Amino acid sequence: MWHTGSTPGEVPPHRNPADSEGPGILPPAGPFDASGVRSTVPAMAPPAPSGRQTVLSSGDQEVVLVEVGGGIRTYTAGGIDVLDGYAEDEQCSGGRGQPLLPWPNRLDGGRFSFDGIDEQAPLTEAASGNAIHGLTRWLSWSVLEAGTDHATLGVTLRPQPGWAWTLDLTASYRLTPSGLQVTTGAVNRSDRPSPFGAGWHPYMLAPSGRVDDFLLQLPAGSWEQTNERGIPTGRAPVDGSPWDFREAKPIGDAVMDLAFTDLARGSDGSVAVRLSDSLRHWNLCLRLGVGWDWLMVFTGDTLAHNPRRGLALEPMTGPANLLRSGDGLVTLLPGGRFEATWSIEPGWL
């Protein structure tokens, strides 16, 4: 079932003593306020760092969605944790399960120009001098519609320093017999064309506890070379490189924070990226629909919390720096719409 519930920490209305059960009886004493006077409002538990939780379920699948960032906190199937998520009392770290809007990955110096407008976005990857993963990761998203096994969360991104356009953004989730389906939507509400890019950041949890034990099959013909700041410098074929995963092979001790493209699509137009762990007879498929032309693979070596425990497979509309390079950039005309779907299909369902 789904629920949004009242916000944890919400203060109940003040009661007049005359309305209480006995003359002059007040609610239980709470903590002192700033003036040193004891408050009559009961102490409440602090809200979850990720805000309100929306729980979807279908059969033996369950996914927990969050208000802050509009992403996925946990996803389980058949009693198995599919994603390397985070606890309700934790702040999201490493971009776990978050949508990356209105651009994925890194933006060199946070600077870009579009349609005669020059912008300087905040440098959210300060050590490298980049703006990373867009502007919506810490916004509060609203539940626009929900049922037992589906929900749509949404947020309006408004003009601000570094961004001059208004976009209505949605993330729609549905549990199906095959797994979890995720659809990203965007509508340009501005009176001028808007640049746009999208990405997601799910980490597939390694059953053994180490991504080294994963077998990865990724039907990509090219990978993106980058400099020390993660900014693309050129594209190269996977042929003859360590990054040819067109046939399944172990990740082993490979360190990856790489974007892949020239993805081979099946007869249904989708790209099937497969993970397996032969020791546990465990497997899943990440399926990319039309619109997702790039996939970032991150082995999590730089994470402060549990490095190399989950493999990030990140659908993207384009590579890093797309707002500057134009590579994979989507242009939304006034009233224009974008929609693209990806899904996780656990093999044991």
N, C-alpha and C positions, 0 to 999 in steps of 0.2 A: 504494500500500500504506500501511497505517497503522503507526505505531510510537510507543511511549512511551519506550523505552530506559531505561538507568540515568540517574539524575540527574547532569548534568554537575557535576564537582567532587566526586563521591562518593569517599571515601577508601577504598582497598583494605584488607583485613585486614592487621594487622601480622604479619610473618614472623619466626619465630625464626631466628637465625643458623645454628643447627644444621640447619635444614631447607633451607638454601640450597645452591647447587651446589658451593661449596667451604667449607672450615672458616673460620668467622668472617667470611664475606662478607656485607655488608649491602646493602640496596637503595640505589640512587643517592641521594646526599645532597640534601636539600631545603633550604628556607630556614631561617633562624634562628627559634626560637620566642621567646616573651616573656622567657625567662630568659637568652637569649644563646647557648643551646646549639643547634647545628645539628640540625634535625629529620631523621630518617631516612625520612620519608614524602615521596615525590616531589611536587613542585609540580604542581597540576592547574589546568586552565582554569576560570575562575569560571562558575557556572551562568548560563543566560540569565535576564535580568530577568523574562521572562514564564514561566519555569519550563519544565516538560516540554512538548514539541511533539508533537502528534498530527496526522499527515498522512493525508488522505483523497484518493483519486483515482478518476476514472471517465472513460474516454475521454480527451479533451483538457482535462478540468477537474481542478483541484487546489485544496484548501482546507487551510490550516494552522490548527489550533486550539491554544489555550494553556491551561496549568494555572492561571496567575494570572488570575483573573476569569472563566475558563471561556469566553472569547470567541473571535473570529475574528481571526487576525493577517493572513492574506492569502487572497485568492480569485482565481484566474485561470481563464479559459476561452478556449480557442482561442489560447493564448499571449498573451492580453491581460489586464492587471491590471484586474479589475472594481472592486475596492475600493482606496481610499487607505489602505493598511495601514502596517505598520512592520517594521523589520528585527529579526532574532532577537536581536541584541545591543543593542536599544533597549528602554527602558521604554515601555509604552503611553502615548500622550498624547492629550488631547482626547476621551477615551472611545472611541477607535477600536475598533469591532467588539465592544464590551462589552455584556453584558446588564445592565440597570439594575433591581435588585431589592433590597428589596421595594417600592420606589416609583421612578418615573421622574422626571426633571427636578428642580425645586426645591421645598423645603419651607420655608416662611416661618419664619425664626428657629429652625428645627429642632424646633419644638414642635408637638405634636398630642395630642389626647385621643381615646380609643376605649374604649367599654364600661366606663367608669368609671376607666380607667387614664390618667394623665397622663405624657407622655414628653418628654424633651429630648434630641434626637439631636445628635451632634457637628456643629459648623458647618464643613463641608468646603468651602464657598464663603465663606471668611471675609470677603472684601472686601465682599460683599453681605449678610452675616449670614444665609446660608441653609445648609441641609443639602442636598446635591445627589446625585442618581442612586443613592440607596440605600446598601446596606451590604456588597455582595458583590464589588465591583470588584477588591479586592486580596486576597481570600481564595484559598486553594489549592483548586481543584476536582479531583475524582478522575475518571478514566476508568472509568465503570461498565460499559460494553460497547462494543465496536468491531469493525468489519469493514473490508473494503477501501474501501467507499464510504459508510460510515455510522459514527456514534459517538454515545454519550450521555455527557455529563459531568455531575457532580452535586456538590452541597455541602449541608451542613446548617447553616442559620443559627440560632444559638442565642441565648437571652436575653442581653442585654448592656445597658450604659447607653444609653438611648434606644430600646430595643426589648425587649418582654416576652414574645415568642412563639418557638416552635420550628417552623421550616419546612424540609422537605426540598425542595430546588430542583434542577431538571434543565434542561439545554439539550441537545436532540437535533438532530443534523445528518445530512442525507442528500443525496448528489449524485444527481440524477435526469437523464433525458435533457433536461429543460427547464431545469435549473439547480440552485441550492442551496436546499434546504428546511430551515427552522429551526423547531423546536417547543419552546416554553417550558412547563415543568411545575412545579407547586407542590402540596405536600400539607401541611396543617396538622397537626402532631404534638402540639400543645398540648391542654390540657383545657378551653380556652375559645376563643371565636371570635377570629379574627385578621384585622386589616386587611391588604390586599394591593393592590399595583399593580405593573405590569411595563412595561418598555420596552427598546429596543435602540438601538445607536448606530453603524450602519454608514455609512461615507462612500463615495459613488460617485465614483470617480476620473474627472475630466474628461479626455478624450483630448487636448484641446488644451492642458491645463495650467491652465485657468481655468474656473471654474463659470459665468462670464459667457456662455460659448458654448453652454451647455445649453439645450435646449428642454424645458420642464417641462409635463406635463399631469397635473393633480391634481383629481379630481372631488370637491371639498370645497365645501360651501355656506356655511361659517362659519369665522372665524378668531378666536383669543383675543387680546384686548388685554391688555397687561401694563404694570406700572410700571417704573421704572428699575432695579429689583432683579429683574426677571423674574417677578414674582408677578402672576397674572391679576387684572384689574380688571373684565372684562366681555367678552361675546361680541358679535361683529358679523358681519353678512352680508358675503360677498365681493362682492356686487353693487355695481358702481360704485367699487370700491376697487382699488388696485394689486395686490391679492392674489387676484384672480380668475384662476385657472389651469385652469378647467374646459375651456377650449380651449387647446391647446398654444401656448406663447409663450416667447420667450427670457427668461432670467433677467436678462441684461444686467448693469447695475451695481447692481441691487437688493440691499439688505442685509437678510437675513432670519434671525431666530431666533424663529420663529413656530410656534404650534401650530394645526392645522386640524382641523375635525370636520364633522359632518353629511355623512359620506362616502357617496357613491352606490355601491351594490353591484350587481354584475352578477347574472345569473340563477343563477350558481353560488354566490352569497353572498359573493364576494370583492370587494375594492376593487383596481383596477388603476391604479397610479401609474406614468407612463411618462416616461422620459428619452430624448432623442435628441440627436445632434450631426450636423447635415446635412453638415458639412464632411468628416466621416470615415465617413458612412453607418453610424453606430454607434447602437445603441439597446438599451434594456433595460426590463424591467417589474419593479417592486416590487409583489408581490401580497400583500395583507393578508387573512388569514382572519378568521372570526368571533372576536370578542374584542378585536380591535385597532380601536378606534373613533376614535382620534386619530392624527395624524401630525405630528411636529415636522420643520420644514425649517430647516436651519442652513447658511448660506453660508460659515461658517468665518472670518469677518473678524477675530475676536479671537484666533485661534490663533497661538501663538508660532512654530510650525513650519509652513511652507507654507500660509499663509492663502489661502482661496478656490481651493485646488487640488482639493478634493473636496467634494461636496454631501452633507451628512448628511440622510438620510431616515430618521426614527426612529419606528418603530411604537410606540404607547403605548396602554395600557388607559384612560388618563385624562389630563387636563392637569396642569400643574404645580400643586403644593399640594393634591393630591387627598386626602392624609391629614387635612388640616384642613377642606377645603371639602366633602368627600364626593362631589365630582363625578367620576364614573367609578370610585369606590372599589369594590373587590371585597371581600366579607366571606366568609372561609373558616370554616365551622363545624369543630369538632373532627373530624379525619379527612377533611375536605372537600378537594376537588381542583380545580385550575385547569389548563387546557391550551389553548393557542392557537398557531397556525402562521402564519408568513409565509415568503415565498420571493423570491429574486432570479432572474429569468429573462433571461439575456442573449439579445438578438435574433439574434446571429450563430451560435448553436448549431444 
